[in-house]
Amino acid sequence: PSLYLVDVFAERPFAGNQLAVVVDAPIEEWPTERMLAFAREMNFSETTFAWSTAREGAFDVRIFTPSEELP
């Protein structure tokens, strides 16, 4: 998988909110419990896990806070 740390809601680096984005983590190696543990470790407001799909330019995404998965 690839990990990106990005600033969201910001016009310049190191401003706004931090967001961790994990792309294409192998689903069989990243069950919900591991994603939640990773989000706790990052301790950002949100950590996202995105998987590229067959739909052109689209991603399936799961979003976690340090305490829970968001709907």
All heavy atoms as a GROMACS GRO file, in nm:
protein
  570
    1PRO      N    1   0.083  -0.120   0.000
    1PRO     CA    2   0.000   0.000   0.000
    1PRO      C    3   0.086   0.126   0.000
    1PRO      O    4   0.203   0.122   0.038
    1PRO     CB    5  -0.081  -0.012   0.128
    1PRO     CG    6  -0.001  -0.101   0.218
    1PRO     CD    7   0.073  -0.193   0.127
    2SER      N    8   0.027   0.234  -0.039
    2SER     CA    9   0.094   0.365  -0.034
    2SER      C   10   0.028   0.448   0.074
    2SER      O   11  -0.093   0.441   0.095
    2SER     CB   12   0.079   0.437  -0.168
    2SER     OG   13   0.140   0.364  -0.271
    3LEU      N   14   0.108   0.528   0.144
    3LEU     CA   15   0.059   0.616   0.248
    3LEU      C   16   0.088   0.760   0.210
    3LEU      O   17   0.201   0.794   0.174
    3LEU     CB   18   0.126   0.585   0.382
    3LEU     CG   19   0.099   0.685   0.497
    3LEU    CD1   20  -0.049   0.687   0.534
    3LEU    CD2   21   0.186   0.650   0.617
    4TYR      N   22  -0.015   0.843   0.217
    4TYR     CA   23  -0.001   0.986   0.190
    4TYR      C   24  -0.048   1.062   0.314
    4TYR      O   25  -0.152   1.029   0.371
    4TYR     CB   26  -0.086   1.029   0.069
    4TYR     CG   27  -0.047   0.960  -0.057
    4TYR    CD1   28  -0.110   0.841  -0.095
    4TYR    CD2   29   0.053   1.010  -0.139
    4TYR    CE1   30  -0.073   0.775  -0.211
    4TYR    CE2   31   0.090   0.945  -0.256
    4TYR     CZ   32   0.027   0.828  -0.291
    4TYR     OH   33   0.063   0.763  -0.406
    5LEU      N   34   0.028   1.161   0.355
    5LEU     CA   35  -0.012   1.253   0.461
    5LEU      C   36  -0.040   1.386   0.393
    5LEU      O   37   0.051   1.445   0.333
    5LEU     CB   38   0.097   1.267   0.566
    5LEU     CG   39   0.140   1.136   0.633
    5LEU    CD1   40   0.252   1.162   0.731
    5LEU    CD2   41   0.022   1.070   0.702
    6VAL      N   42  -0.164   1.430   0.399
    6VAL     CA   43  -0.203   1.550   0.325
    6VAL      C   44  -0.269   1.651   0.418
    6VAL      O   45  -0.320   1.617   0.524
    6VAL     CB   46  -0.299   1.515   0.208
    6VAL    CG1   47  -0.230   1.424   0.108
    6VAL    CG2   48  -0.425   1.450   0.259
    7ASP      N   49  -0.263   1.777   0.376
    7ASP     CA   50  -0.332   1.885   0.444
    7ASP      C   51  -0.462   1.910   0.368
    7ASP      O   52  -0.460   1.932   0.247
    7ASP     CB   53  -0.248   2.013   0.443
    7ASP     CG   54  -0.124   2.002   0.528
    7ASP    OD1   55  -0.134   1.949   0.639
    7ASP    OD2   56  -0.017   2.046   0.483
    8VAL      N   57  -0.574   1.908   0.438
    8VAL     CA   58  -0.703   1.936   0.375
    8VAL      C   59  -0.759   2.064   0.435
    8VAL      O   60  -0.725   2.102   0.547
    8VAL     CB   61  -0.801   1.819   0.390
    8VAL    CG1   62  -0.750   1.697   0.315
    8VAL    CG2   63  -0.823   1.782   0.536
    9PHE      N   64  -0.844   2.129   0.360
    9PHE     CA   65  -0.902   2.257   0.401
    9PHE      C   66  -0.792   2.359   0.427
    9PHE      O   67  -0.796   2.434   0.524
    9PHE     CB   68  -0.992   2.241   0.524
    9PHE     CG   69  -1.094   2.134   0.510
    9PHE    CD1   70  -1.092   2.023   0.591
    9PHE    CD2   71  -1.192   2.144   0.412
    9PHE    CE1   72  -1.187   1.922   0.578
    9PHE    CE2   73  -1.287   2.043   0.397
    9PHE     CZ   74  -1.284   1.933   0.481
   10ALA      N   75  -0.689   2.360   0.340
   10ALA     CA   76  -0.577   2.451   0.356
   10ALA      C   77  -0.533   2.505   0.221
   10ALA      O   78  -0.545   2.437   0.120
   10ALA     CB   79  -0.460   2.379   0.423
   11GLU      N   80  -0.482   2.624   0.222
   11GLU     CA   81  -0.430   2.684   0.099
   11GLU      C   82  -0.279   2.673   0.090
   11GLU      O   83  -0.220   2.710  -0.012
   11GLU     CB   84  -0.473   2.831   0.092
   11GLU     CG   85  -0.624   2.845   0.078
   11GLU     CD   86  -0.668   2.990   0.065
   11GLU    OE1   87  -0.584   3.076   0.037
   11GLU    OE2   88  -0.788   3.014   0.081
   12ARG      N   89  -0.214   2.622   0.196
   12ARG     CA   90  -0.069   2.607   0.195
   12ARG      C   91  -0.032   2.486   0.282
   12ARG      O   92  -0.111   2.445   0.368
   12ARG     CB   93  -0.001   2.733   0.244
   12ARG     CG   94  -0.028   2.767   0.388
   12ARG     CD   95   0.036   2.901   0.428
   12ARG     NE   96   0.039   2.920   0.570
   12ARG     CZ   97  -0.067   2.940   0.649
   12ARG    NH1   98  -0.187   2.942   0.597
   12ARG    NH2   99  -0.052   2.958   0.778
   13PRO      N  100   0.087   2.432   0.261
   13PRO     CA  101   0.132   2.318   0.342
   13PRO      C  102   0.139   2.354   0.491
   13PRO      O  103   0.163   2.470   0.527
   13PRO     CB  104   0.271   2.287   0.288
   13PRO     CG  105   0.271   2.343   0.150
   13PRO     CD  106   0.183   2.465   0.156
   14PHE      N  107   0.119   2.256   0.573
   14PHE     CA  108   0.128   2.267   0.719
   14PHE      C  109   0.023   2.359   0.778
   14PHE      O  110   0.043   2.423   0.880
   14PHE     CB  111   0.270   2.309   0.762
   14PHE     CG  112   0.377   2.226   0.698
   14PHE    CD1  113   0.467   2.281   0.609
   14PHE    CD2  114   0.384   2.089   0.723
   14PHE    CE1  115   0.564   2.205   0.549
   14PHE    CE2  116   0.481   2.011   0.664
   14PHE     CZ  117   0.572   2.069   0.576
   15ALA      N  118  -0.089   2.366   0.712
   15ALA     CA  119  -0.205   2.441   0.762
   15ALA      C  120  -0.326   2.350   0.742
   15ALA      O  121  -0.320   2.249   0.674
   15ALA     CB  122  -0.221   2.572   0.685
   16GLY      N  123  -0.437   2.384   0.800
   16GLY     CA  124  -0.556   2.302   0.781
   16GLY      C  125  -0.553   2.175   0.864
   16GLY      O  126  -0.484   2.167   0.965
   17ASN      N  127  -0.626   2.075   0.820
   17ASN     CA  128  -0.636   1.948   0.892
   17ASN      C  129  -0.546   1.843   0.828
   17ASN      O  130  -0.537   1.833   0.707
   17ASN     CB  131  -0.780   1.896   0.888
   17ASN     CG  132  -0.876   1.985   0.963
   17ASN    OD1  133  -0.838   2.083   1.024
   17ASN    ND2  134  -1.003   1.950   0.958
   18GLN      N  135  -0.485   1.761   0.913
   18GLN     CA  136  -0.404   1.649   0.863
   18GLN      C  137  -0.497   1.536   0.824
   18GLN      O  138  -0.598   1.512   0.890
   18GLN     CB  139  -0.311   1.600   0.972
   18GLN     CG  140  -0.225   1.706   1.034
   18GLN     CD  141  -0.204   1.680   1.182
   18GLN    OE1  142  -0.297   1.654   1.255
   18GLN    NE2  143  -0.079   1.687   1.224
   19LEU      N  144  -0.461   1.466   0.719
   19LEU     CA  145  -0.536   1.348   0.676
   19LEU      C  146  -0.438   1.242   0.630
   19LEU      O  147  -0.349   1.269   0.549
   19LEU     CB  148  -0.631   1.384   0.561
   19LEU     CG  149  -0.711   1.267   0.502
   19LEU    CD1  150  -0.811   1.212   0.603
   19LEU    CD2  151  -0.782   1.310   0.374
   20ALA      N  152  -0.452   1.122   0.684
   20ALA     CA  153  -0.374   1.008   0.638
   20ALA      C  154  -0.458   0.934   0.534
   20ALA      O  155  -0.575   0.906   0.558
   20ALA     CB  156  -0.339   0.915   0.753
   21VAL      N  157  -0.397   0.904   0.420
   21VAL     CA  158  -0.466   0.832   0.313
   21VAL      C  159  -0.383   0.708   0.279
   21VAL      O  160  -0.269   0.720   0.235
   21VAL     CB  161  -0.483   0.920   0.187
   21VAL    CG1  162  -0.558   0.843   0.079
   21VAL    CG2  163  -0.554   1.050   0.220
   22VAL      N  164  -0.441   0.591   0.300
   22VAL     CA  165  -0.376   0.465   0.265
   22VAL      C  166  -0.443   0.415   0.138
   22VAL      O  167  -0.566   0.401   0.133
   22VAL     CB  168  -0.390   0.362   0.379
   22VAL    CG1  169  -0.324   0.230   0.340
   22VAL    CG2  170  -0.333   0.416   0.508
   23VAL      N  171  -0.364   0.390   0.035
   23VAL     CA  172  -0.419   0.351  -0.095
   23VAL      C  173  -0.380   0.207  -0.128
   23VAL      O  174  -0.263   0.170  -0.118
   23VAL     CB  175  -0.369   0.446  -0.207
   23VAL    CG1  176  -0.425   0.404  -0.341
   23VAL    CG2  177  -0.408   0.590  -0.175
   24ASP      N  178  -0.479   0.130  -0.166
   24ASP     CA  179  -0.463  -0.008  -0.212
   24ASP      C  180  -0.394  -0.101  -0.112
   24ASP      O  181  -0.312  -0.184  -0.149
   24ASP     CB  182  -0.391  -0.012  -0.348
   24ASP     CG  183  -0.481   0.032  -0.461
   24ASP    OD1  184  -0.604   0.012  -0.450
   24ASP    OD2  185  -0.431   0.086  -0.561
   25ALA      N  186  -0.433  -0.089   0.016
   25ALA     CA  187  -0.387  -0.187   0.115
   25ALA      C  188  -0.455  -0.320   0.083
   25ALA      O  189  -0.574  -0.322   0.055
   25ALA     CB  190  -0.424  -0.141   0.255
   26PRO      N  191  -0.382  -0.432   0.085
   26PRO     CA  192  -0.445  -0.560   0.056
   26PRO      C  193  -0.557  -0.590   0.157
   26PRO      O  194  -0.535  -0.594   0.277
   26PRO     CB  195  -0.331  -0.661   0.071
   26PRO     CG  196  -0.206  -0.581   0.059
   26PRO     CD  197  -0.239  -0.444   0.112
   27ILE      N  198  -0.678  -0.604   0.106
   27ILE     CA  199  -0.795  -0.620   0.193
   27ILE      C  200  -0.779  -0.739   0.287
   27ILE      O  201  -0.815  -0.731   0.404
   27ILE     CB  202  -0.923  -0.632   0.108
   27ILE    CG1  203  -0.950  -0.499   0.038
   27ILE    CG2  204  -1.042  -0.674   0.192
   27ILE    CD1  205  -1.063  -0.500  -0.060
   28GLU      N  206  -0.720  -0.848   0.239
   28GLU     CA  207  -0.706  -0.966   0.324
   28GLU      C  208  -0.607  -0.943   0.439
   28GLU      O  209  -0.612  -1.012   0.540
   28GLU     CB  210  -0.665  -1.088   0.242
   28GLU     CG  211  -0.529  -1.078   0.175
   28GLU     CD  212  -0.527  -0.999   0.044
   28GLU    OE1  213  -0.634  -0.957  -0.004
   28GLU    OE2  214  -0.416  -0.980  -0.010
   29GLU      N  215  -0.519  -0.844   0.426
   29GLU     CA  216  -0.421  -0.812   0.531
   29GLU      C  217  -0.466  -0.695   0.618
   29GLU      O  218  -0.401  -0.665   0.718
   29GLU     CB  219  -0.286  -0.778   0.469
   29GLU     CG  220  -0.223  -0.894   0.395
   29GLU     CD  221  -0.094  -0.856   0.326
   29GLU    OE1  222  -0.031  -0.756   0.366
   29GLU    OE2  223  -0.056  -0.925   0.230
   30TRP      N  224  -0.574  -0.628   0.580
   30TRP     CA  225  -0.620  -0.509   0.651
   30TRP      C  226  -0.767  -0.522   0.690
   30TRP      O  227  -0.853  -0.451   0.638
   30TRP     CB  228  -0.598  -0.384   0.564
   30TRP     CG  229  -0.455  -0.344   0.559
   30TRP    CD1  230  -0.358  -0.396   0.479
   30TRP    CD2  231  -0.391  -0.244   0.639
   30TRP    NE1  232  -0.238  -0.335   0.504
   30TRP    CE2  233  -0.256  -0.241   0.602
   30TRP    CE3  234  -0.437  -0.157   0.739
   30TRP    CZ2  235  -0.164  -0.155   0.662
   30TRP    CZ3  236  -0.346  -0.071   0.798
   30TRP    CH2  237  -0.212  -0.070   0.759
   31PRO      N  238  -0.798  -0.610   0.786
   31PRO     CA  239  -0.936  -0.617   0.834
   31PRO      C  240  -0.970  -0.488   0.910
   31PRO      O  241  -0.883  -0.406   0.942
   31PRO     CB  242  -0.936  -0.738   0.927
   31PRO     CG  243  -0.795  -0.751   0.972
   31PRO     CD  244  -0.711  -0.702   0.856
   32THR      N  245  -1.096  -0.472   0.941
   32THR     CA  246  -1.143  -0.352   1.010
   32THR      C  247  -1.062  -0.321   1.135
   32THR      O  248  -1.024  -0.206   1.160
   32THR     CB  249  -1.292  -0.366   1.044
   32THR    OG1  250  -1.366  -0.384   0.923
   32THR    CG2  251  -1.344  -0.245   1.120
   33GLU      N  252  -1.032  -0.422   1.214
   33GLU     CA  253  -0.959  -0.402   1.339
   33GLU      C  254  -0.821  -0.342   1.315
   33GLU      O  255  -0.775  -0.257   1.391
   33GLU     CB  256  -0.944  -0.534   1.416
   33GLU     CG  257  -1.076  -0.595   1.460
   33GLU     CD  258  -1.148  -0.670   1.346
   33GLU    OE1  259  -1.086  -0.707   1.244
   33GLU    OE2  260  -1.270  -0.688   1.360
   34ARG      N  261  -0.754  -0.384   1.209
   34ARG     CA  262  -0.621  -0.330   1.179
   34ARG      C  263  -0.632  -0.186   1.129
   34ARG      O  264  -0.549  -0.102   1.163
   34ARG     CB  265  -0.550  -0.417   1.075
   34ARG     CG  266  -0.408  -0.370   1.050
   34ARG     CD  267  -0.330  -0.464   0.961
   34ARG     NE  268  -0.194  -0.417   0.946
   34ARG     CZ  269  -0.108  -0.464   0.860
   34ARG    NH1  270  -0.143  -0.563   0.779
   34ARG    NH2  271   0.014  -0.415   0.852
   35MET      N  272  -0.733  -0.157   1.047
   35MET     CA  273  -0.752  -0.020   1.001
   35MET      C  274  -0.779   0.073   1.119
   35MET      O  275  -0.723   0.184   1.126
   35MET     CB  276  -0.865  -0.012   0.898
   35MET     CG  277  -0.828  -0.073   0.765
   35MET     SD  278  -0.954  -0.048   0.640
   35MET     CE  279  -1.047  -0.198   0.659
   36LEU      N  280  -0.862   0.029   1.213
   36LEU     CA  281  -0.891   0.110   1.331
   36LEU      C  282  -0.765   0.129   1.416
   36LEU      O  283  -0.738   0.240   1.464
   36LEU     CB  284  -1.003   0.048   1.413
   36LEU     CG  285  -1.046   0.126   1.537
   36LEU    CD1  286  -1.085   0.268   1.503
   36LEU    CD2  287  -1.160   0.053   1.606
   37ALA      N  288  -0.687   0.026   1.433
   37ALA     CA  289  -0.562   0.037   1.509
   37ALA      C  290  -0.466   0.136   1.442
   37ALA      O  291  -0.400   0.216   1.509
   37ALA     CB  292  -0.496  -0.100   1.525
   38PHE      N  293  -0.459   0.132   1.309
   38PHE     CA  294  -0.374   0.225   1.235
   38PHE      C  295  -0.424   0.368   1.254
   38PHE      O  296  -0.344   0.460   1.276
   38PHE     CB  297  -0.371   0.188   1.087
   38PHE     CG  298  -0.276   0.271   1.007
   38PHE    CD1  299  -0.141   0.240   1.002
   38PHE    CD2  300  -0.321   0.382   0.937
   38PHE    CE1  301  -0.053   0.319   0.929
   38PHE    CE2  302  -0.236   0.460   0.864
   38PHE     CZ  303  -0.100   0.429   0.860
   39ALA      N  304  -0.555   0.388   1.248
   39ALA     CA  305  -0.612   0.522   1.269
   39ALA      C  306  -0.581   0.572   1.409
   39ALA      O  307  -0.549   0.690   1.428
   39ALA     CB  308  -0.762   0.518   1.244
   40ARG      N  309  -0.587   0.484   1.508
   40ARG     CA  310  -0.551   0.523   1.645
   40ARG      C  311  -0.404   0.565   1.651
   40ARG      O  312  -0.368   0.662   1.717
   40ARG     CB  313  -0.575   0.408   1.742
   40ARG     CG  314  -0.718   0.390   1.778
   40ARG     CD  315  -0.733   0.288   1.892
   40ARG     NE  316  -0.873   0.259   1.910
   40ARG     CZ  317  -0.928   0.140   1.895
   40ARG    NH1  318  -0.854   0.035   1.863
   40ARG    NH2  319  -1.056   0.123   1.913
   41GLU      N  320  -0.319   0.491   1.585
   41GLU     CA  321  -0.175   0.522   1.585
   41GLU      C  322  -0.148   0.656   1.518
   41GLU      O  323  -0.067   0.735   1.566
   41GLU     CB  324  -0.098   0.411   1.513
   41GLU     CG  325   0.051   0.431   1.508
   41GLU     CD  326   0.120   0.411   1.642
   41GLU    OE1  327   0.060   0.350   1.734
   41GLU    OE2  328   0.235   0.456   1.655
   42MET      N  329  -0.216   0.685   1.407
   42MET     CA  330  -0.199   0.813   1.339
   42MET      C  331  -0.250   0.927   1.426
   42MET      O  332  -0.194   1.035   1.426
   42MET     CB  333  -0.270   0.812   1.204
   42MET     CG  334  -0.213   0.715   1.103
   42MET     SD  335  -0.037   0.733   1.071
   42MET     CE  336  -0.029   0.900   1.010
   43ASN      N  337  -0.361   0.904   1.496
   43ASN     CA  338  -0.423   1.002   1.585
   43ASN      C  339  -0.460   1.133   1.515
   43ASN      O  340  -0.455   1.239   1.574
   43ASN     CB  341  -0.335   1.028   1.708
   43ASN     CG  342  -0.415   1.084   1.823
   43ASN    OD1  343  -0.532   1.053   1.839
   43ASN    ND2  344  -0.352   1.168   1.903
   44PHE      N  345  -0.496   1.123   1.387
   44PHE     CA  346  -0.550   1.238   1.314
   44PHE      C  347  -0.701   1.237   1.330
   44PHE      O  348  -0.760   1.136   1.367
   44PHE     CB  349  -0.516   1.228   1.164
   44PHE     CG  350  -0.371   1.246   1.129
   44PHE    CD1  351  -0.329   1.220   1.000
   44PHE    CD2  352  -0.276   1.287   1.222
   44PHE    CE1  353  -0.196   1.236   0.964
   44PHE    CE2  354  -0.144   1.303   1.187
   44PHE     CZ  355  -0.103   1.277   1.057
   45SER      N  356  -0.766   1.348   1.297
   45SER     CA  357  -0.913   1.352   1.303
   45SER      C  358  -0.973   1.241   1.218
   45SER      O  359  -1.070   1.179   1.256
   45SER     CB  360  -0.965   1.487   1.254
   45SER     OG  361  -0.922   1.589   1.341
   46GLU      N  362  -0.912   1.218   1.100
   46GLU     CA  363  -0.959   1.112   1.012
   46GLU      C  364  -0.842   1.045   0.940
   46GLU      O  365  -0.744   1.111   0.906
   46GLU     CB  366  -1.056   1.167   0.907
   46GLU     CG  367  -1.186   1.217   0.966
   46GLU     CD  368  -1.281   1.272   0.862
   46GLU    OE1  369  -1.241   1.287   0.745
   46GLU    OE2  370  -1.395   1.302   0.899
   47THR      N  371  -0.857   0.917   0.919
   47THR     CA  372  -0.766   0.837   0.838
   47THR      C  373  -0.852   0.764   0.735
   47THR      O  374  -0.954   0.705   0.772
   47THR     CB  375  -0.689   0.735   0.924
   47THR    OG1  376  -0.609   0.807   1.019
   47THR    CG2  377  -0.599   0.646   0.839
   48THR      N  378  -0.813   0.770   0.609
   48THR     CA  379  -0.893   0.705   0.505
   48THR      C  380  -0.815   0.591   0.441
   48THR      O  381  -0.693   0.594   0.432
   48THR     CB  382  -0.935   0.804   0.396
   48THR    OG1  383  -0.818   0.858   0.334
   48THR    CG2  384  -1.018   0.917   0.453
   49PHE      N  385  -0.890   0.492   0.397
   49PHE     CA  386  -0.836   0.378   0.323
   49PHE      C  387  -0.911   0.375   0.191
   49PHE      O  388  -1.034   0.368   0.188
   49PHE     CB  389  -0.859   0.248   0.401
   49PHE     CG  390  -0.782   0.243   0.530
   49PHE    CD1  391  -0.831   0.304   0.645
   49PHE    CD2  392  -0.658   0.182   0.536
   49PHE    CE1  393  -0.761   0.302   0.764
   49PHE    CE2  394  -0.585   0.180   0.654
   49PHE     CZ  395  -0.636   0.240   0.768
   50ALA      N  396  -0.836   0.382   0.081
   50ALA     CA  397  -0.898   0.389  -0.052
   50ALA      C  398  -0.845   0.275  -0.138
   50ALA      O  399  -0.727   0.242  -0.134
   50ALA     CB  400  -0.865   0.523  -0.117
   51TRP      N  401  -0.937   0.217  -0.217
   51TRP     CA  402  -0.901   0.110  -0.310
   51TRP      C  403  -0.946   0.150  -0.449
   51TRP      O  404  -1.061   0.190  -0.469
   51TRP     CB  405  -0.969  -0.021  -0.272
   51TRP     CG  406  -0.918  -0.076  -0.143
   51TRP    CD1  407  -0.813  -0.162  -0.128
   51TRP    CD2  408  -0.967  -0.051  -0.013
   51TRP    NE1  409  -0.794  -0.191   0.003
   51TRP    CE2  410  -0.888  -0.123   0.078
   51TRP    CE3  411  -1.070   0.028   0.039
   51TRP    CZ2  412  -0.907  -0.120   0.215
   51TRP    CZ3  413  -1.091   0.032   0.176
   51TRP    CH2  414  -1.010  -0.043   0.261
   52SER      N  415  -0.855   0.139  -0.544
   52SER     CA  416  -0.894   0.166  -0.682
   52SER      C  417  -0.988   0.055  -0.726
   52SER      O  418  -0.981  -0.058  -0.681
   52SER     CB  419  -0.772   0.175  -0.773
   52SER     OG  420  -0.690   0.062  -0.760
   53THR      N  421  -1.081   0.091  -0.811
   53THR     CA  422  -1.182  -0.004  -0.855
   53THR      C  423  -1.186  -0.010  -1.006
   53THR      O  424  -1.112   0.061  -1.074
   53THR     CB  425  -1.321   0.038  -0.803
   53THR    OG1  426  -1.354   0.164  -0.862
   53THR    CG2  427  -1.324   0.050  -0.652
   54ALA      N  428  -1.275  -0.092  -1.057
   54ALA     CA  429  -1.291  -0.105  -1.202
   54ALA      C  430  -1.353   0.021  -1.263
   54ALA      O  431  -1.343   0.043  -1.382
   54ALA     CB  432  -1.376  -0.227  -1.236
   55ARG      N  433  -1.418   0.101  -1.183
   55ARG     CA  434  -1.479   0.224  -1.233
   55ARG      C  435  -1.368   0.326  -1.259
   55ARG      O  436  -1.288   0.354  -1.171
   55ARG     CB  437  -1.578   0.281  -1.133
   55ARG     CG  438  -1.694   0.187  -1.106
   55ARG     CD  439  -1.773   0.237  -0.990
   55ARG     NE  440  -1.680   0.246  -0.876
   55ARG     CZ  441  -1.716   0.274  -0.754
   55ARG    NH1  442  -1.841   0.299  -0.727
   55ARG    NH2  443  -1.629   0.279  -0.655
   56GLU      N  444  -1.365   0.379  -1.375
   56GLU     CA  445  -1.259   0.472  -1.414
   56GLU      C  446  -1.258   0.594  -1.322
   56GLU      O  447  -1.355   0.666  -1.309
   56GLU     CB  448  -1.278   0.516  -1.558
   56GLU     CG  449  -1.163   0.600  -1.609
   56GLU     CD  450  -1.177   0.632  -1.756
   56GLU    OE1  451  -1.227   0.545  -1.832
   56GLU    OE2  452  -1.141   0.743  -1.793
   57GLY      N  453  -1.143   0.616  -1.257
   57GLY     CA  454  -1.126   0.733  -1.173
   57GLY      C  455  -1.198   0.730  -1.040
   57GLY      O  456  -1.204   0.830  -0.970
   58ALA      N  457  -1.254   0.617  -1.002
   58ALA     CA  458  -1.331   0.609  -0.878
   58ALA      C  459  -1.258   0.524  -0.775
   58ALA      O  460  -1.180   0.435  -0.810
   58ALA     CB  461  -1.469   0.551  -0.905
   59PHE      N  462  -1.284   0.550  -0.649
   59PHE     CA  463  -1.225   0.475  -0.540
   59PHE      C  464  -1.333   0.435  -0.440
   59PHE      O  465  -1.426   0.511  -0.415
   59PHE     CB  466  -1.121   0.559  -0.464
   59PHE     CG  467  -0.996   0.585  -0.541
   59PHE    CD1  468  -0.988   0.692  -0.629
   59PHE    CD2  469  -0.885   0.504  -0.525
   59PHE    CE1  470  -0.872   0.717  -0.700
   59PHE    CE2  471  -0.768   0.529  -0.595
   59PHE     CZ  472  -0.763   0.636  -0.683
   60ASP      N  473  -1.319   0.317  -0.384
   60ASP     CA  474  -1.398   0.278  -0.267
   60ASP      C  475  -1.318   0.328  -0.147
   60ASP      O  476  -1.196   0.309  -0.142
   60ASP     CB  477  -1.414   0.127  -0.259
   60ASP     CG  478  -1.506   0.073  -0.367
   60ASP    OD1  479  -1.601   0.145  -0.404
   60ASP    OD2  480  -1.483  -0.039  -0.414
   61VAL      N  481  -1.385   0.393  -0.052
   61VAL     CA  482  -1.315   0.455   0.060
   61VAL      C  483  -1.383   0.418   0.191
   61VAL      O  484  -1.505   0.417   0.202
   61VAL     CB  485  -1.314   0.609   0.045
   61VAL    CG1  486  -1.246   0.676   0.165
   61VAL    CG2  487  -1.247   0.651  -0.084
   62ARG      N  488  -1.300   0.390   0.293
   62ARG     CA  489  -1.347   0.374   0.430
   62ARG      C  490  -1.277   0.480   0.514
   62ARG      O  491  -1.158   0.505   0.497
   62ARG     CB  492  -1.317   0.234   0.482
   62ARG     CG  493  -1.400   0.128   0.407
   62ARG     CD  494  -1.371  -0.011   0.454
   62ARG     NE  495  -1.422  -0.033   0.589
   62ARG     CZ  496  -1.407  -0.149   0.654
   62ARG    NH1  497  -1.344  -0.250   0.596
   62ARG    NH2  498  -1.454  -0.165   0.776
   63ILE      N  499  -1.352   0.542   0.605
   63ILE     CA  500  -1.301   0.654   0.683
   63ILE      C  501  -1.308   0.618   0.831
   63ILE      O  502  -1.413   0.574   0.881
   63ILE     CB  503  -1.383   0.781   0.657
   63ILE    CG1  504  -1.384   0.814   0.508
   63ILE    CG2  505  -1.329   0.899   0.739
   63ILE    CD1  506  -1.483   0.922   0.469
   64PHE      N  507  -1.197   0.642   0.902
   64PHE     CA  508  -1.188   0.611   1.044
   64PHE      C  509  -1.142   0.732   1.123
   64PHE      O  510  -1.057   0.808   1.077
   64PHE     CB  511  -1.086   0.498   1.070
   64PHE     CG  512  -1.130   0.364   1.019
   64PHE    CD1  513  -1.118   0.331   0.885
   64PHE    CD2  514  -1.184   0.270   1.106
   64PHE    CE1  515  -1.159   0.208   0.838
   64PHE    CE2  516  -1.225   0.146   1.059
   64PHE     CZ  517  -1.213   0.115   0.924
   65THR      N  518  -1.198   0.749   1.242
   65THR     CA  519  -1.143   0.839   1.342
   65THR      C  520  -1.058   0.751   1.433
   65THR      O  521  -1.058   0.627   1.417
   65THR     CB  522  -1.253   0.908   1.424
   65THR    OG1  523  -1.317   0.810   1.506
   65THR    CG2  524  -1.355   0.977   1.333
   66PRO      N  525  -0.989   0.806   1.532
   66PRO     CA  526  -0.916   0.719   1.624
   66PRO      C  527  -1.006   0.625   1.705
   66PRO      O  528  -0.957   0.527   1.761
   66PRO     CB  529  -0.844   0.819   1.715
   66PRO     CG  530  -0.823   0.939   1.629
   66PRO     CD  531  -0.950   0.948   1.548
   67SER      N  532  -1.137   0.651   1.707
   67SER     CA  533  -1.223   0.566   1.790
   67SER      C  534  -1.326   0.484   1.714
   67SER      O  535  -1.382   0.390   1.771
   67SER     CB  536  -1.297   0.653   1.894
   67SER     OG  537  -1.377   0.749   1.829
   68GLU      N  538  -1.352   0.517   1.586
   68GLU     CA  539  -1.456   0.443   1.515
   68GLU      C  540  -1.449   0.463   1.364
   68GLU      O  541  -1.383   0.556   1.317
   68GLU     CB  542  -1.594   0.487   1.564
   68GLU     CG  543  -1.625   0.632   1.529
   68GLU     CD  544  -1.760   0.678   1.582
   68GLU    OE1  545  -1.844   0.593   1.616
   68GLU    OE2  546  -1.780   0.800   1.589
   69GLU      N  547  -1.520   0.375   1.293
   69GLU     CA  548  -1.537   0.394   1.149
   69GLU      C  549  -1.658   0.482   1.127
   69GLU      O  550  -1.761   0.467   1.192
   69GLU     CB  551  -1.557   0.259   1.079
   69GLU     CG  552  -1.570   0.275   0.928
   69GLU     CD  553  -1.575   0.143   0.853
   69GLU    OE1  554  -1.585   0.037   0.916
   69GLU    OE2  555  -1.567   0.148   0.729
   70LEU      N  556  -1.646   0.576   1.033
   70LEU     CA  557  -1.757   0.664   0.999
   70LEU      C  558  -1.842   0.600   0.890
   70LEU      O  559  -1.789   0.528   0.805
   70LEU     CB  560  -1.706   0.800   0.954
   70LEU     CG  561  -1.624   0.878   1.057
   70LEU    CD1  562  -1.576   1.009   0.997
   70LEU    CD2  563  -1.704   0.901   1.184
   71PRO      N  564  -1.972   0.628   0.890
   71PRO     CA  565  -2.058   0.570   0.785
   71PRO      C  566  -2.028   0.629   0.649
   71PRO      O  567  -1.976   0.738   0.637
   71PRO     CB  568  -2.199   0.606   0.830
   71PRO     CG  569  -2.187   0.706   0.938
   71PRO     CD  570  -2.046   0.705   0.986
   0.00000   0.00000   0.00000
